[in-house]
């Protein structure tokens, strides 16, 4: 439960530049994804098509990560009450008790901008850096590192960029002088969707990713061999090993497609039911792995 009271002083950074850049890049990513997806039906089966599919999948991952960063920037704020300072967005916020804050250092005193690790574009900086004399700094801001206010506590340092620095410092000093309503410890507040046990289930995600890699590898194998296949290939064999069903080689692509569809459906259902039925979620991804194995054996049998 958040320690920040409803009547908190809210200081917001200037987000115009960051949101503008984020929106432009988001539109570019969506446009490129749309172009790549629209081009897939026009490509002949082969290595080129396979690489295009990989680019589409990679683009979707980048799109999801960029969209999350934009959402975090949109919700970025610094909330003060008598108990604590909350730094961050609606997804993840660092709650810092006011009694733990020993000083606030103006970032312009730094000699040079330190190396940064995290997400950064003009108008948005989120991650960590190491500042001489301060140590590791957690940054949630819309300004470069050398223009931040460094909030220093006994256990951590935070870099922020309130639009009204003087007003923020005055509010901080006033609330510190009033004293806390109740004692708190530093902690992180996460939105319910971020704190779901789903995200920390390594076994589930390991199985989902492994099944996806198996599916993509099978598509790659089929597409790499596709041009060399005869126009008609055996799709089924009787008990004696003789082909009893022969069809156009395009049907071979149906097998990895079945594996991909199974992976997609099982993974989505597993994610949706995980919070209530973890065992069922694991059984679904295990089933997906089993189907991938069967599809692999069928394809290898046909190609051989």
N, C-alpha and C positions, 0 to 999 in steps of 0.2 A: 504494500500500500504506500502511496506517495506521501512524503512528509511535508509537502508544500501545501500551505493553507490556501483557501479560495480567494482571500484578499491579498494575495501576494503582489509585490511590485514586479511587473514584467518589463524587461528591457530587451528589445529586439535589435539584432544587427541589421545593417543595410543589405537587403537581399536582391535589389534590382539587377545588378550586374550578374551575380551568380545564377539567378533564375533565368535570365535572358540567355546566357551562354548554355545553361543546361537544357533549355527548351530547344534551342537551335540544334544542338548536337543530337537531342532526342529525335527531332524531326528527320535529321539526316540518317540516323540509324534505321528508323522505321522505313524511310524511303528506299534505302539500300536493301533492307530485308524484303520489302515488297517487290522490288525489281528482281532480286535473286529468286524468290519463290515463283514469280510469274515466268521466269526463264526456264525453270526446271522441266515443264512438259515439252518444251521445244528442243531439248537436248537429246541426242541419241544415247542409248545405254552404253556406258563406258567409264573410263577413269575420269574424264572431264565431268560427267554427271555426278560421280561420287565425290569429287572435290567440291563441287557446288553445294551438295547436300551438307558436307562438313562445314562449309562457310556459313550456310543458313543456320545450322545448329549453334555454331560459335557466336553468330550474330545475336541469336535469341538469348544466349547467356549474357553477353555484353549488354543487351537491351534491359534485361532484368536487373543487373547490377547498377546500371546507370539510372534506371527509374527509381530504385531504392535510394540512391544518393540524392536524387532530386527531391524525393519525399522528405528525407531527413533535413535537407536545406530549407524546404518550405516550412517545416515545423520548428526550425532552430530558434531558441529563445533562452534568456537567462532570467530565471524566476527567483525572487528574493522574498523571504518572510523572516520572522524572528528566529526561526529554527535553522534554516538552511538556504543555501544557494543551489538551485537545480540547473545544470548546464546540459543542453542537448535538445533533441527533438522529441516528438511524441513516441518514437520507436524505442530509443535508448536515451536515458538521462542520468548524468552523474549527480548525485545528491551530496553536497558538501556542507557539513555543519558550520554555522558561522563562527562558533567558538574555535574551530580548528584553523581558521584563516588567520595567519600571522601577519601577512603583508600582501600588497599588490604592487607589482613591478611593471613599469611602463616598458613595452618592448622596444621602443626606440633607443633604449640604453644599450642594446646588444650591438656588438661590433660588426657582425655579419649574420646574414640569414643562415641558420643551421640546416644541415641535411634533414629532409622530411620523409616520413614513411606513412603513406595512407592515400586518401583520395584528395586531389587538388585540381582546381581549374580556376580561371579568373573569377573572383567573387565567391569562392567556396574552398575551405581548407578543413579537412577532418582526418586526424590521425595522430601520430606521435613524432616528436623530434627531441633531440638532446641539446640543451642550451647550457653553455658554460656558466657555472655558478648557480644554476638552478636544477640541473639534472634532466631526467626524462619529463617531457611536458606532453600532456594530452590536450590536443588542439580541437576546438569546435568553434569555427569562426568563418567570417567572410572577408578577412583581411590576411595579407601575407604575415608570416611568422614574425618578421621584424617590426610589425605595427600592432602587436597584440598587447593586451593587459594580461600579465601573468599573475594568477591567483595562487599564492603559495600557502600550503598547509604543511603539517608535520610529516605527512606520508605521501603527498602527491602535489603536482603542480599542474594547473589548467590554464590554457591559453584561450582568451575570449576576445570579442570585438564588439562591445555594445555601441550602438549608434551615439548615444549621449553618455560619453565617458564620465564627465563631471557629475551628472545626475546619478549614474550608477554608483560611483564612489561615495557620494553623499548618502544615498539610500543605504548602502552597505554599512557605513559608519554609524548612521542613526540606529539601524536595527541591531548592530553589535552592542551599542551602548544600552539599548533597552533590555538586552539579554534574552535567552531562549525561553519559550514556553515549556518545552520539554527537551531532555537530552537525547541526542541522536548520534549514530555512528555513520561514517561515510559508507555509502552503498550505491548500487546501480539499480535504477528502476527500468524495467523493460515492458513494452506493450505485451498484452496477452498473446498475440500472435507470434511475437518474437521469443517468448519464454516457453512455448510449447515444448514438451519433451521430445517431440518429433525431430527437432533440429539437432539434438545431441545423440540420437540413436545411430551410432556408427555402423552397426550391423545392417540396419535397414538401408542406409544410404550406400554402404559398400556393395550390397547385393544389387541395388538399383543401378549403380554406376557400372558394375561388372557386367550385368545383363545388357546394358546399353552398349558397352564396348564390344561385347560379343556380337550384338546385332549389327553394329556398324562394320565390324571386321568381316562379317558374312556378306553384307552388301558389297564391300570392297572386293572380296574374293570373286563373287559372281560377276560384277561389272568388269573386273580386270580380265576375266576369262570369256566374257560374253561374245566378243567379236570372233574368237577362235572356235566357238561352238558351231556344230552343224545346224542347219535351219530347223531340223526336227531332231528332238532328243528324247530318250526314254525317261518317262516320269515314274514308272512303277514296274516292279519285277515280281514274277511269280515265285513259288517256293523253290523252283529249280534254277532260279537266277536269270531266267529269260525275260526280256522286256515284253510286258503285255499291255503297255499303254505308252504310245508315242505321240508327242504333240509339238507345236511350234515352240522354239526355244524361249520365247518371251514368257512362257509359263514358269520358267525357272525363277524369274524375279518374284513370283507370287510367294515363294517359300520364305525368303527373308522379310517380305512385307507382312506375312502372317506373324512372324516373330516380333516384328516392330509393333504391330497392332496389339499383340498380347502384352508386350512390355509396357506400352503406353496405358492401356486400360488397367492392368494390374497395379502399376505404380500409382496412378491417380487414386484408385480405390484404397490402396494401402495407406496413402497419405491422409485421405479423408477419415478413415476409421482408426488410425493409429492411437489417437487420444483415448478412445473407448475400448478398443480391442487390439492391443499390441500384438498378441499371438496371431490373430487373423491377418494383420498387416504383414507379419513375417512369413506367414504361409503363402500369401499372395505373391510376394517377391520371390519366394522359393519356387512357386509354380512357374513364374516367368522364366527363371533360370532353367527349369526342367524343359520347358517348351523350346528355349533356345538350343538346348542340347539336342533335342529331337530334330529340330530344323537343320542344325549343322550336319547331323548324320545323314539326313535325307539329301541335302545339297551335295555333300561329298560323294555320296553314292551315285548321284546323277552325273557329276562332273568326271568321275572316274570311269 
